[in-house]
C-alpha cells in the first residue's frame, strides 16, 4: 500500500503567498496531514504549498467538497496553515482547494498576476480582517390576560406575538454603526451568504482594519454595545488573514 501511495501522482496545493520567507520557518503539515508545507519561490514571491495526491485533491475534489466531514477537516487544516504563516509575515491566502499540476504552472500563474498581487500586498499590509454582526434581542413577551371571553382570547393571542420595533429607527441606528465602522476600516467587503439566514441577524459586514486602528474598532463596538444593551447584541470575530480582500482572477477551485 505504501508503495502504491508513493507511485500515485501528486499535485501542488497552494495555501497562500508572501513577499518573503520569515526568519523562523514554521514546521507545518498540509491539508492531507501527511505532506509538510514547503516554499516555492516564483518571481520573487514565496508560494506556500504542499504536495498532495492528485486522486483526492484534483480528480475527486468536487465530490470530496460535498462530503461534509472531509470538507470540515480539510478546511480546518487549510486555515491552520494560513494562520500559522500569518503569525510570521503578511500573507495573501488562497482559496480552499487551489491546485496546480506542476511548479512551472504555479510560477506562470504567479507571474501573470504579479501586478495585481503587488497591489493586494499594498492593500493588506499591516491590516487584518474582522467580521461584525448585529443581532436583535427580542423584546419580552407581555403576560397574557386571563381568558373570560372571545375578546380576552384575541388579546391573549396578540400578547404572545413578538413586539415589532420601529423599522425606520432600527435602520437609522444600524446606519450610524456602519458609518462609524467605515471611518475605522480601510475597506469593507460584502458579507457571505452562509450566515444571512441566522435568526435575528440585522446587519453584518467584513472589514479590513489596520492594526494601528484595532483599539478604535474596539471602542466603536463597545460604545454601540453599551447603547444597545437591551436591544441588540454585537458579535465580532477576528483578527483573520485578509481572505475577503484579495483580487481573484476567477471563482472556484480547479487545477492549473
Buried (B, 14 or more C-beta within 10 A) or exposed (E): EEEEEEEEEBBBBBBBBBBEBEEEEEEBBBBBEEBEBBBBEBEEBBBBBBBBBBEBBBBBBEEBBEEEEBBEBBBEBBBBBBBBBBEBEBBBBBBBBBBBBEBEBBBBBBEEBEEEBEEBBEBBEEBBBBBBBBBBEEEEEEEBEEEEEEEEEEBBEEEEEEEEBEEEEBEEBBEEBBEBBEEBBBBBBEBEEEEEEEEEBBBBBBBBBBEEBBEBBEEBBEEBBEEBEEBBBBBEEBBBBBBBBBEEEEEEBEBB
